[in-house]
Every structure is written in C-alpha cells, then in structure tokens.
C-alpha cells in the first residue's frame, strides 16, 4: 500500500466513460469505513484520449490505484508497468495498483464472477458448455473463468462476429480438451448449455432490450443458469425471459461486490467482508446503474 503520510487521505478512483452511473464510490466508501481507513474513492469520466494521462496521475503519493471500466480495460494494458498472469491471459485490466511509483494491472472481474456464481451454487463441471454474450473486457474475463474452472466449451456470441473471433483466437489450442468458439446465436447447441453469461451492455438502462431472443432461452435445459452482469435495471428483460422458461436467473450485483472487494484488498492489504460491499449496493437508491463491464 502506498501510504507516505498516515495523516493524508488515501485516494482511489474509477476511470470510465461514462462514469456517473457507478455504484463503486458507495461500496468503497463503506469499505474504507469498515477498515478504519481515511480514504476517498472518486468516479472520474475519462475519455479514451485521456487514459494515458489519467493512469500517470496514479503514480502520485497517497494514491492507491484505480478501477477501469468501459472503454479502458483492454487499452490500458500497454500503459502499465507490469501485469498479473490473469490480466495477461485475459487481455483486460479492471484494477490498477500503485506500488512505489509503479503501476501493476490485475483483473478482479474473473474471480469476482467466480465467487458470485459460487454463491449461487453453480456446479462447475468438466465438459460443461457455457455461452458468453459480448466480446469486451468483461466477456474475456468470463471466458477465462469458465476455462480455468472446468475446461468448458465456451461459445462467444456477439453482434460483431469479428470481435468474438478475436477472443476465440486468443485461446486457440487444437490440443486442448476445451474449445472457445465464436458463433452466431443460431449456431449454439442450446440444449447442451449449462450457463449463459451476459457480459455485454445490452439491457443497460433499457428495460425492453435483451441480448438474446427468448426462443434461444426456450431451448436451454431446465438446470441452466442465466447470469446477467447488467444490474440496472436489477430485473432485466433477459432475466424475466429466462424465468418465464422456468430457469434460474440472477443479475450482476454479486460480481460487482466481489470484484470490488478483491480490488480493495489489493490496494489496502485489508480484507473487508463481502457483506459490506453487498450492503452498500442493497442500500443504494434506484438510480443510474451499470453492468459487470462497468464498475
């Protein structure tokens, strides 16, 4: 933790565009209080052209680091001094840690998703099949999570097939027991899917928008789980359509809380219980929200 002066307030940030929707300041304010630390977490709107300068500002004394959200998770990689093995494999960073003037990038989206699904009792199994909708940084974290926890076959569905194909190529390995496949939704073997993860922003602040036609959900087996990283609205159309088919469906609040908890621990060295972060989210007024891709 970069704390040169115990009397000075600590600072951490969210860099995103847009940033006003974020619930992260509420969560981290609660975490600083629970940890007994004088800290300030601020959400800053940072256009893509200003990312380099924003990251450089994190090297200042008393700055712990920052979360990154759209559109910065992939663009930040070459601008940092070092990366965790996970961030390097995923190809996206959502947490930057300031260590003695150096900036270290990590990805807490992946373990945050894992913990959220564990909380829901999702049974990770070798050979299971997963659908990830989207092709940004959050989608990359979801694919990585699925692969390391059970050698799943992962189908990446995205409006722009070329972006999904880039993820497929990232994990291309003809000798592996698993495969990452970029595919149109119509080509997915839905009857064999055990988990659907929406890692796109489809449905964000749009009650009638969904990333998947209900006809595809109707083909899922009864045990399938639909996890929507979007949490505003908290009950998305994707979730409603899934429940209409008798499926279990959840929003992204659990992932949001867990990724924040893990980032806070890296910045401060203090492990704050997940209930603190979840409590801050549950007490939040219904206002502008976000997706797992948008802390």
C-alpha positions in Angstrom: 0.0 0.0 0.0 1.4 3.4 -1.0 0.9 5.5 2.2 3.7 8.0 2.7 1.8 10.1 5.2 -0.7 8.5 7.7 -2.4 11.8 8.2 -3.2 12.3 4.5 -6.3 10.8 3.0 -5.8 7.8 0.7 -7.3 8.0 -2.8 -8.6 5.5 -5.3 -10.5 6.1 -8.5 -12.7 4.7 -11.2 -11.8 5.7 -14.7 -14.6 5.2 -17.2 -16.6 6.9 -19.9 -19.3 7.3 -18.8 -18.7 7.2 -15.0 -21.7 8.9 -13.4 -23.7 5.7 -13.3 -21.2 3.9 -11.0 -22.1 2.5 -7.6 -18.4 1.8 -6.8 -17.9 5.0 -4.8 -20.7 3.9 -2.4 -19.2 0.5 -2.0 -15.6 1.7 -1.4 -16.7 4.4 1.0 -18.3 1.7 3.1 -15.2 -0.4 2.8 -12.9 2.4 4.0 -15.2 3.0 7.0 -15.2 -0.7 7.8 -11.4 -0.9 7.5 -10.9 2.2 9.7 -9.0 3.9 6.9 -9.4 7.5 5.8 -10.0 7.0 2.2 -11.7 8.7 -0.8 -12.9 6.8 -3.9 -13.9 9.0 -6.8 -15.5 8.1 -10.1 -14.0 10.1 -12.9 -15.2 10.4 -16.5 -12.1 9.7 -18.6 -12.4 9.8 -22.4 -10.2 7.3 -24.3 -7.8 10.0 -25.4 -7.1 11.0 -21.8 -6.4 7.5 -20.4 -2.6 7.7 -20.6 -2.6 10.9 -18.5 -5.2 9.6 -16.1 -3.0 6.5 -15.4 0.1 8.6 -15.0 -1.7 10.5 -12.2 -2.0 7.3 -10.2 1.8 7.5 -9.5 1.2 10.4 -7.1 1.9 9.8 -3.4 -1.1 8.7 -1.4 -2.9 7.2 -4.5 -3.7 3.5 -4.0 -4.8 2.9 -7.6 -7.9 2.7 -9.7 -10.6 0.6 -11.2 -11.0 0.7 -15.0 -14.2 0.2 -16.9 -15.5 0.8 -20.4 -13.8 1.6 -22.7 -10.4 1.2 -20.9 -9.9 -2.4 -19.8 -8.1 -3.5 -22.9 -6.5 -0.2 -23.9 -4.7 0.1 -20.5 -2.5 -3.0 -20.9 0.5 -1.4 -22.8 0.4 1.7 -20.5 1.1 -0.2 -17.2 4.5 -1.3 -15.8 3.5 -4.9 -15.1 0.5 -7.2 -15.3 -0.7 -10.2 -13.3 -0.8 -13.5 -15.0 -4.6 -13.4 -15.1 -4.7 -9.9 -16.7 -2.1 -11.0 -19.3 -4.1 -14.2 -20.1 -7.4 -12.4 -20.2 -6.2 -9.4 -22.2 -8.0 -6.9 -19.9 -7.4 -5.0 -16.7 -10.0 -3.7 -14.3 -7.8 -3.0 -11.3 -4.6 -0.9 -11.2 -2.5 -0.9 -8.1 0.1 1.7 -7.3 3.2 0.2 -5.8 6.1 2.5 -5.1 5.7 4.5 -8.2 5.0 1.5 -10.4 1.5 0.6 -11.8 0.5 -3.1 -11.7 -2.6 -4.3 -13.6 -4.8 -7.1 -12.5 -8.2 -8.5 -13.3 -10.6 -9.0 -10.4 -13.6 -9.4 -12.7 -12.7 -13.1 -13.3 -12.5 -14.1 -9.6 -15.4 -11.8 -8.8 -17.6 -13.7 -11.3 -16.4 -17.0 -9.9 -17.3 -16.0 -6.3 -20.7 -14.7 -7.5 -21.5 -18.0 -9.2 -20.2 -20.0 -6.3 -22.6 -18.0 -4.0 -25.4 -19.1 -6.3 -24.4 -22.7 -6.1 -23.4 -23.1 -9.7 -21.7 -26.5 -10.1 -18.5 -26.1 -12.1 -18.1 -29.3 -14.1 -15.6 -30.5 -16.6 -17.0 -30.8 -20.0 -19.9 -28.4 -19.4 -20.8 -25.9 -22.1 -21.1 -22.1 -21.5 -22.4 -19.2 -23.6 -20.8 -15.8 -23.1 -22.6 -12.9 -24.8 -20.3 -9.9 -25.6 -16.7 -9.5 -26.6 -15.3 -6.8 -24.4 -13.1 -7.0 -21.3 -15.9 -8.4 -19.2 -16.5 -11.1 -21.7 -12.9 -12.0 -21.8 -12.9 -12.4 -18.0 -16.0 -14.6 -18.2 -14.3 -16.9 -20.8 -11.2 -17.1 -18.7 -13.2 -18.0 -15.6 -15.1 -20.8 -17.4 -11.9 -22.3 -18.8 -9.9 -22.4 -15.6 -12.8 -23.9 -13.6 -13.8 -26.9 -15.6 -12.4 -27.0 -19.2 -15.8 -25.9 -20.5 -16.6 -25.5 -24.2 -17.3 -21.7 -24.4 -19.4 -20.2 -27.2 -18.9 -16.5 -27.6 -21.9 -14.7 -29.1 -21.5 -11.1 -30.2 -23.2 -8.6 -32.6 -19.9 -8.2 -34.3 -18.6 -11.7 -35.1 -15.1 -10.5 -35.7 -14.7 -9.4 -32.1 -15.9 -12.7 -30.9 -13.4 -14.4 -33.3 -10.6 -12.4 -31.7 -11.4 -14.0 -28.3 -11.6 -17.4 -30.0 -8.1 -16.9 -31.4 -6.8 -15.8 -28.0 -7.4 -19.2 -26.6 -7.0 -21.3 -29.8 -5.4 -24.6 -28.9 -6.2 -27.6 -31.1 -4.7 -30.0 -28.5 -6.8 -28.8 -25.6 -9.8 -30.6 -24.2 -11.9 -27.4 -24.4 -12.7 -25.1 -27.3 -13.6 -21.4 -27.4 -15.9 -20.9 -30.4 -17.2 -17.6 -31.9 -20.7 -18.4 -33.1 -23.9 -16.7 -34.1 -26.6 -17.4 -31.6 -28.4 -19.6 -34.1 -25.4 -22.0 -34.2 -25.1 -22.6 -30.5 -26.2 -26.0 -29.2 -28.5 -24.5 -26.6 -29.8 -27.9 -25.4 -26.3 -28.6 -24.1 -25.6 -25.3 -22.4 -25.4 -25.2 -18.6 -24.6 -21.5 -18.1 -25.3 -18.3 -20.0 -23.4 -15.1 -19.1 -24.4 -11.8 -20.5 -21.2 -9.8 -20.5 -22.5 -7.1 -22.9 -24.2 -3.9 -22.0 -27.4 -4.9 -23.8 -30.2 -4.1 -21.4 -28.3 -1.4 -19.5 -30.9 1.2 -18.5 -33.2 -0.3 -21.2 -36.0 -2.4 -19.7 -37.2 -3.8 -23.0 -33.8 -4.6 -24.5 -32.2 -8.1 -24.4 -29.0 -9.6 -25.8 -30.7 -12.9 -26.6 -34.0 -13.8 -28.3 -36.3 -15.7 -25.9 -36.5 -18.5 -28.4 -32.9 -19.4 -27.6 -33.6 -19.4 -23.9 -36.5 -21.8 -24.5 -34.1 -24.4 -25.8 -31.9 -24.4 -22.7 -32.1 -27.4 -20.3 -34.0 -26.9 -17.1 -30.9 -26.8 -14.9 -29.3 -24.0 -16.8 -28.4 -20.7 -15.1 -28.6 -17.3 -16.8 -26.3 -14.7 -15.2 -26.7 -11.1 -16.4 -23.8 -8.8 -15.5 -26.2 -5.9 -16.0 -27.6 -4.7 -12.7 -29.6 -1.7 -13.8 -32.4 -2.5 -14.1 -32.0 -5.1 -11.4 -34.5 -7.3 -13.1 -33.6 -7.3 -16.7 -35.6 -8.5 -19.7 -33.1 -11.3 -20.2 -33.7 -12.4 -16.6 -37.5 -12.2 -17.0 -37.5 -14.1 -20.2 -35.3 -16.8 -18.6 -37.6 -17.1 -15.6 -40.6 -17.4 -17.9 -38.9 -20.6 -19.2 -38.6 -21.9 -15.6 -34.8 -21.1 -15.5 -32.8 -19.6 -12.7 -31.6 -16.1 -13.5 -29.6 -13.5 -11.5 -28.2 -10.0 -12.0 -24.6 -8.8 -11.7 -24.7 -7.3 -8.2 -22.8 -10.2 -6.7 -20.0 -10.0 -9.2 -19.8 -6.2 -8.8 -19.4 -6.6 -5.0 -16.8 -9.4 -5.2 -14.6 -7.7 -7.8 -14.7 -4.5 -5.7 -13.8 -6.5 -2.5 -10.8 -8.0 -4.2 -9.6 -4.7 -5.6 -9.9 -3.0 -2.2 -7.8 -5.8 -0.6 -5.0 -5.3 -3.2 -5.0 -1.5 -2.6 -5.0 -1.6 1.2 -4.0 -5.0 2.3 -7.3 -5.2 4.3 -9.8 -7.9 3.7 -13.3 -6.4 4.1 -16.1 -8.9 4.3 -18.3 -9.1 1.1 -21.3 -8.2 3.2 -20.0 -4.7 3.5 -20.0 -4.2 -0.3 -23.3 -6.0 -0.8 -24.9 -4.0 1.9 -23.8 -0.7 0.3 -25.3 -1.9 -3.0 -28.6 -3.0 -1.4 -28.9 0.3 0.3 -28.3 2.3 -2.9 -31.2 4.2 -4.3 -32.6 3.0 -7.6 -30.6 5.3 -9.9 -28.1 5.0 -12.7 -26.6 1.6 -12.5 -24.3 -0.4 -14.6 -23.0 -3.8 -15.8 -20.3 -6.1 -14.8 -18.3 -4.4 -17.5 -19.0 -1.1 -15.8 -18.0 -1.0 -12.1 
